[in-house]
Amino acid sequence: MTEPLFEHRLTLAGRETRALELEGTGPPLVLLHGFSDSADTWRLVLDRLGRREQRGLALDLPGFAGGGQLERDRGVLEQLDAFTAAAVRHAAGPAGEEVVIAGNSLGGVCALRAAQRDDLPIRGVVPIAPAGLDMPRWFALIERDPLVRFVLRSPLPLPQVALRAVVGEAYRQLAFARPRAAAREVVASFTSHFGDRRAVAGYLDFGRRLLPELEDCFRLEDIRVPVLLIWGDRDRMVPHRGSRKVIDALPETTYELLEGVGHCPQVEAPDRVVELLSQFLASPAQRAA
């Protein structure tokens, strides 16, 4: 049996957002996307989890896609932390089940920061190429990309189809180990939230606000739950050498470096990511077996 995927609206921490949800069995799983992305980045993973009847919940983070706007007079990470905590409590349900949080890039930051807390029912955390561990090269690459600069500086208005084509090509070049192998539907899904030039400029403004907050944003030694760290060995945006900080602070971390994969393993290697997630979601006895 394959669990159907439901798209609906959900209010968390006082914010209405868009959710992609699978019903099913197993520990609750919350999936958080990266900078300028959306819950759609998890569709391939959710499709495979649905075939395994594993429940899961992917969300648009505040500031992106259908997640609503962030308040400008409050810190970005403060607001994302509150949203993530609300997502965990929602997924835990009335029974207070322990939740696994997986997050890519900025979503990995949210997942790790949530795991530092002792007031949330968290079973484990799966950061995938998390930002905030090394020099913030990812934002410089986005901001200096010639295609992004063309969008912002073109004296002529760009039709949405042209804008999405330019943004999609930048996404291919920055996020994928093999840009031309990126699935068309994946690229189309990413670009669907870029309605006009203001959306691109808005995300860049968001990034400038966020960057200073990412410096020294973790207390990794406070994490007391299992950690599965996943990275692509051809990640151009967030170098995998940042994994050393996690492993040094948390020697029991399980680390998987995926060969020939870029910044978004969930779309480049969804089968491998689901395999790793399924192993991590299993009980200790099942993992030992």
N, C-alpha and C positions, 0 to 999 in steps of 0.2 A: 504494500500500500504506500502511496505517496501523499504526504500531507500537502494540502493546498496552501498557497501563499496569499495572505490577506493584506491589502493596503488600506490603512485607515488613519484617522487623526487621533492624537493622544495628547493630553495635557500633563506636563511634568514640570514641577517646580514653578507652577504658574505660567508655563509657556506651552502654547499649542504647537505641536510638531507633527511630522508625517512619520508613520511607522510601517514597516514591512514585517509581518509576523507569521510564524509557523506555529501551529499547535502540534502537540506530540508528547513525547515522553523524554526522560532524561533530565539532568540538571538544567535549570534555566540558563540560557545563553544570551547575553546582550552584545551587540555588534556596533562599534562606533567607527565612523569613517574619518578620513584625513582632511587637510586644508583644501578648501574650494571643491570638495567632493560632496557626496550625498549617500544616503542609505542604499541607493541603487548599486553602489560598488560591491555590495554583498549578494547580489542576485544569483550569481553563479554558485556561490557557496551555499546560499539558502536552498537553491534547487537540489543540490546534492544532499544537504542535511534533511530536506523533506523526504527524499527517497529512503533515508535511514530512520524516518519518523522521529527525528530529534527536533524539539521545539527551539525556537530562536526568535529574537527581536532585534531588528536593525532600525536605527533612528537617524533622522536628520538632526545634526547638532545645531544649536542656536547660532545664528549668523550665516547659515548656509542653506541653500535649496529651500525646503519647506519648513525650516526650523525657526523662522521669525528673526527679528532683529535683536542684537545685543544692546544693552544700555551703555551709553558712552561714558557715564560718570562712575562706572564700576569696572574693576579689572576683568579682563577676558577670562583668565583661568578661574577666577572666583566664580563667575557665572557658569562656566562649563563644569566646574566641580559640583555645583548645586544641581545642575541638570543631570549629571552622571549619577549622583547619589539618589536622586528621585527615580531614575531609570532602574537602578539596582533594586530599590525598595518595591517598585511596581512589579518587576519580574519575580521578586521573591514571593509576592502574594501574601495573603492572610496567614499562611502557614510559616512564613519567614524562611523559605527554602534558601539554601546557599547558592549564589549566582556565580557563574563564570563570565568575566568581561574580556572580550577581545577587541582590540582597536588598532587601526592602521595609522601610522604617522601621528598627526595631532590626536587622533582617537587613541593611539597607544599612550600618549601623554596622559589623557584622561583616565585610562585604565590603570596605569601605574599609580597615579595620584590617588585614585579611589582605594587602591589596595593598601596604601599607607595608613588608611583610617582603621580604627578598631570599632567603629560604630555601625558598620555596614555588613550585611550577611554575604560575604564574598568567599567563594570556595577556591577560586584560583583566577589567575590573570594571564592573558595572552597578548602581550604587546608585539605588534608586527611592524618592523622598521620604525620604532618610535622616534619622534623628534625630541629635541631637548637634551640629548646626551652628548652631542658633539657640536662643532662649529655649525651655525645655522646656514649651511650652504644652500639648502633647499629654497629659501626665499630669494636669495640673490639670483639663483638660476631662473626662477620664475620671472622676477622683475626685469632681468636683463635679456630675457629671451627675445630674439629679434621679432618673432611673430607677435608676442604680447606688446612689444613697443610699437609695432606697426598699428595694432588695434587702437592704442591710446593716442597715437600721434597723427593718424590719418586725417587730413583736412576734410575728407568727404565722409558723409554718413555711410555706415556699412549695413546692408540688408542683413537680417538675422541669419539667413542661410550662409552668407559669406563670413559673418562673425563666428558662427559655430564651426565652420570649416577651419578658420585660422586657429581658434582655441583648441579644436580637436587635434590639429597637427602639432601644436605646442605640447599638448598632453601626451601624444605618442612619443615625441622626442625626449621628454623629460622623465616620464614615469616608467617606460618600458625598456627592457633589455634589448628587445627586437621590435623597434617601432612599427615596421611594416607588417608584423605578425599580429598586431593588436586587432582584436575582433571589431568589426564595424559597429555591431550593436553595443559593445562596451563603450566605444568612443562616443557614439550617438547619445547614450545614456548620460555620460559625463557632461556633454555640452548642452544638454536639454535645459539646464538651469541658468544658462547664460543668455538672457533675453536681449541685452543691448550692451553698449560700451560702458554704461554706468555700472553694470554688474561686475565687469572686469575691474574697473577702477575701485569699486567698493571692496572687492576681495583683497586687492593690494593694500588698501587703507587698513583693512582688518589685520593683514599680515604685519604691517608696520607697528600697529598697536600691540600685537602679540609678541613680537620678537624679544623685547626687553624682559618680558615675563618668563620666557623660556630659559633664561640664564639661571642656572642653579635652582631649578624648579622642583627637584625631587628630594625626598628623604628616604632613599631606597632601603636603608638599614631598618626602617620601621615596618617593612613588608613582612608579614608572617604567614602568607599563604603561598602555595606552589606557583611557580612562574614558568611558563613556556614562552621562550623568546624566539621569534621567527624573523629571518632577514633574507633578502636576496643578495647574492654575492656581486651583482652588477647594478646595485642601487646607486644612481648618480646623485640623488637628492639628499639622502641621509646616509652617510658612510657607515658600513657595518662595524667599523672599529669602535663605534659607540657601545657595542655589546659588552666590551671589556668592563665598563663601569657597572653594568648590571651584574655581571658574573663575579667581579671583585667584591661587590657589596652582598651578593646573594649566591654563594658558591653552589647551592643546590639547584640553581636554575637549569632547566633543560633548554639547550640552545640548538636550533636547527638553521643552518645556513644553506639556502637553496641555490643550487648551481644554475647559472644562466637565467636568473630572475632579477628583475628590477625592483622598483619601489613599491609596487602593489601586487604582492604575491596572490592576493585573493582573486585577482582577475587574470594573472599570468599563469598561475599554477593552482587553480581551485581544487583539483583532486587531491593534491598533496596537502594543501592547507586543511581540507576537510578530514583527511586521514589523521593528521596531527591533532586537530581539534577533537576528533572522536576518541582518540587514545587518551587525551587529557581529560575529557569529560567522564571517562569510565571510572568506576570505583577503584580504589587502590588494589583490591583483590583482582579485579579484571585486568588492570594494567600489569600486575605481576604475572598473571597467567599469559 
